[in-house]
């Protein structure tokens, strides 16, 4: 078959997606389901985030296209079973965003900050549910948070919802003090397992619980400091990787491997890498 050749790029993409799923289409695409392509949807989403953080506009355009194809593909699967179409998806989000922005598309006044927008957003979401007659079988304010979210991101959403109901420390100091308490509790459990100088301790459920509390509190502390914890950790990963790659280069210049060097020698290379990156920033 010939590739689509409409005037509209969107029309071309929708027809291409339909062609791939047709009897004469691609064997792999014809085998896929909503569930089977979830890994690809997640991967494409993370690749978009990666290009944004790298400030790479050329690849961002490409990755956004890949993500858009995931949307058209899921829409095609839904259309085949008579559920909805891509146009339904586009119109649905258009109508929803118009409704949730009365301060832009209406005569409403008094919305001048981002926080006020978010408060109004939540209120309008609840009104939408009432209009549609949606009754949640789970009355908790924590309902509706996807369990498939990365743990750090889900933790932030849980805490944000609890905060809106007044269940939160009044200031940063309260979280930080609690963090110190949790560190002591973790230290106590570690001491029960043996010496902290051990290279590695065996798994212990109580230690896992205490460590989990620390992770949870770190997310809370990040929120109090107006820092996105997911972004914060990704940047820490990037910083470590950049330094470690430089360290590898220094070691390669010696003609030896990493394991041929002592920890003290590697620490010197690490400090050298830190200083070099600081000069470039």
C-alpha positions in Angstrom: 0.0 0.0 0.0 1.1 3.6 -0.5 1.8 5.8 2.6 -0.9 8.3 3.5 -0.6 11.7 1.7 -3.1 14.1 3.3 -2.6 17.8 3.8 -2.8 17.3 7.5 0.1 15.6 9.4 -2.4 14.4 12.0 -4.5 12.8 9.4 -1.4 11.1 7.9 -0.4 9.8 11.3 -3.9 8.5 12.1 -4.2 6.7 8.7 -0.7 5.2 9.1 -1.7 3.9 12.5 -4.8 2.4 11.0 -2.8 0.9 8.2 -0.4 -0.8 10.6 -3.3 -2.5 12.3 -5.0 -3.5 9.1 -5.0 -7.1 7.7 -2.3 -6.0 5.2 -0.4 -4.1 7.9 2.5 -4.9 10.2 2.5 -8.4 11.9 4.0 -7.0 15.1 1.5 -4.0 15.4 -1.4 -6.3 14.7 -0.5 -8.5 17.7 -0.4 -5.6 20.3 -2.9 -4.7 22.9 -3.3 -1.8 25.4 -1.5 -3.9 28.0 1.4 -5.1 25.8 2.5 -1.6 24.7 2.5 -0.2 28.2 6.3 -0.6 28.5 6.7 1.4 25.2 4.4 4.1 26.5 6.5 4.5 29.7 9.8 4.4 27.8 8.7 7.1 25.3 7.5 9.3 28.2 10.8 9.0 30.0 12.7 9.7 26.8 10.7 13.0 26.4 11.7 13.9 30.0 15.3 13.1 29.3 15.5 15.3 26.2 13.8 18.2 28.1 16.3 18.0 30.9 19.2 17.9 28.4 17.8 21.0 26.5 18.0 19.0 23.3 15.3 20.5 21.0 16.2 18.4 18.0 15.6 15.1 19.8 12.7 16.6 21.8 10.8 17.1 18.6 11.5 13.4 17.7 10.6 12.1 21.1 7.3 14.0 21.3 6.5 12.5 18.0 7.1 9.0 19.4 4.9 9.8 22.4 2.2 11.1 20.1 2.2 7.9 18.1 1.6 6.0 21.4 -1.5 8.1 21.9 -2.7 7.5 18.3 -2.0 3.7 18.7 -4.0 3.4 21.9 -6.8 5.4 20.3 -6.8 3.1 17.3 -7.0 0.0 19.5 -10.0 1.7 21.3 -11.7 2.6 18.0 -11.4 -1.0 16.8 -13.5 -2.2 19.8 -16.0 0.7 19.5 -14.9 2.5 22.6 -13.7 5.9 21.4 -11.6 7.5 18.7 -8.6 9.8 18.6 -11.0 12.7 17.9 -12.9 11.9 21.0 -9.7 12.0 23.0 -8.7 15.4 21.6 -12.2 16.9 22.0 -12.5 15.5 25.5 -9.3 17.1 26.7 -10.1 20.3 24.9 -13.5 20.6 26.6 -12.1 19.7 30.0 -9.3 22.3 29.8 -11.7 25.0 28.8 -14.0 24.1 31.7 -11.0 24.1 34.2 -9.8 27.5 33.1 -12.7 29.8 33.7 -10.2 32.5 34.6 -8.9 32.4 31.0 -12.0 31.5 29.0 -14.6 33.0 31.3 -15.3 36.2 33.3 -14.0 34.8 36.5 -11.6 37.0 38.4 -9.5 36.7 41.5 -7.2 34.0 40.2 -3.7 35.5 40.2 -1.4 32.8 41.5 -0.5 29.2 40.6 -1.7 28.0 44.0 -5.1 29.5 43.4 -5.3 27.8 40.0 -4.5 24.4 41.6 -7.1 24.9 44.3 -9.7 25.8 41.7 -8.6 22.9 39.5 -9.3 20.4 42.3 -12.7 22.0 43.0 -13.7 21.9 39.3 -12.6 18.2 39.1 -15.0 17.3 41.9 -17.8 19.2 40.3 -17.2 17.3 37.1 -17.5 14.0 38.9 -20.8 15.2 40.5 -22.2 16.2 37.1 -21.3 12.9 35.6 -22.7 11.1 38.6 -19.4 9.4 39.3 -19.4 7.8 42.7 -16.1 6.6 44.0 -16.3 3.3 45.9 -13.3 4.5 47.8 -14.2 7.6 49.9 -10.6 8.3 50.9 -9.0 11.5 49.7 -6.1 9.3 48.6 -8.2 7.5 46.1 -7.4 7.9 42.4 -3.6 8.0 42.8 -2.3 5.5 40.2 -0.4 2.6 41.8 1.7 2.3 38.7 3.4 5.7 39.3 7.1 5.6 40.3 7.3 5.2 44.1 8.8 8.7 44.7 6.2 10.4 42.5 3.3 8.5 44.1 4.7 9.4 47.6 4.6 13.1 46.6 1.0 12.9 45.4 -0.1 11.1 48.6 1.5 13.7 50.8 0.2 16.6 48.7 -3.4 15.3 49.1 -3.0 14.9 52.8 -1.5 18.4 53.1 -4.6 19.9 51.4 -6.6 18.5 54.3 -4.3 20.2 56.9 -2.4 17.0 57.8 1.1 18.3 57.6 4.0 19.8 59.6 3.6 23.6 59.9 7.1 24.2 58.7 10.4 22.8 57.3 11.8 22.4 60.8 9.2 19.9 61.8 10.0 17.6 58.9 13.7 18.0 59.5 13.4 17.1 63.2 11.3 14.1 62.3 14.0 13.1 59.8 16.6 13.2 62.6 14.4 10.9 64.7 13.9 8.4 61.9 17.7 8.3 61.3 18.2 7.4 65.0 15.5 4.7 64.7 17.2 3.3 61.6 20.6 3.4 63.4 19.1 1.5 66.3 17.8 -1.3 64.0 21.2 -1.4 62.3 23.0 -1.8 65.6 20.8 -4.8 66.4 22.0 -6.5 63.1 25.7 -6.0 64.0 28.5 -3.6 63.3 27.9 -0.7 61.0 31.4 -1.3 59.7 30.1 -4.4 58.0 30.5 -4.3 54.2 26.9 -5.5 53.7 24.2 -6.5 56.2 21.6 -9.2 55.5 18.0 -8.2 54.6 15.9 -7.3 57.5 12.2 -6.3 57.3 12.5 -3.9 60.2 15.4 -2.1 58.6 13.4 -1.9 55.3 10.5 -0.3 57.2 12.8 2.3 58.8 14.6 3.1 55.5 11.2 3.4 53.8 10.2 6.0 56.4 13.3 8.0 55.6 12.6 7.9 51.9 9.0 9.0 52.6 10.3 11.9 54.8 12.8 13.0 52.2 10.0 13.3 49.7 8.1 15.4 52.2 11.1 17.6 52.9 11.6 18.1 49.1 8.0 19.2 48.9 8.5 21.7 51.7 11.6 23.0 49.9 9.6 23.4 46.7 11.9 20.9 45.0 10.5 18.0 42.9 12.0 14.9 44.4 11.9 12.9 41.2 13.8 15.6 39.3 16.2 16.1 42.3 17.2 12.4 42.3 17.5 12.3 38.5 19.9 15.3 38.7 21.9 13.5 41.5 22.1 10.5 39.2 23.4 12.6 36.3 25.9 14.3 38.6 27.3 11.0 39.8 27.4 9.6 36.3 29.3 12.6 34.9 31.9 12.5 37.7 32.2 8.7 37.4 32.8 8.9 33.7 35.6 11.4 34.2 37.0 9.2 36.9 37.0 6.3 34.5 38.9 8.4 32.0 41.6 9.2 34.5 42.0 5.6 35.4 42.1 4.5 31.8 45.0 6.9 31.4 47.0 5.0 33.9 46.8 1.8 31.9 45.1 0.0 34.8 41.6 -0.9 35.8 39.4 0.5 38.5 40.0 -2.5 40.6 43.7 -2.1 40.3 43.5 1.2 42.3 42.9 1.6 46.0 39.9 3.4 47.3 42.1 6.3 48.4 43.5 6.6 44.9 40.0 6.5 43.4 38.8 9.2 45.9 41.5 11.5 44.6 40.3 11.0 41.0 36.8 11.6 42.2 37.8 14.9 43.8 39.6 15.8 40.6 36.5 15.1 38.6 34.4 17.2 40.9 36.7 20.2 40.5 36.8 19.8 36.7 33.0 19.8 36.4 32.8 22.8 38.8 35.0 24.8 36.5 32.8 24.0 33.5 29.6 25.0 35.3 
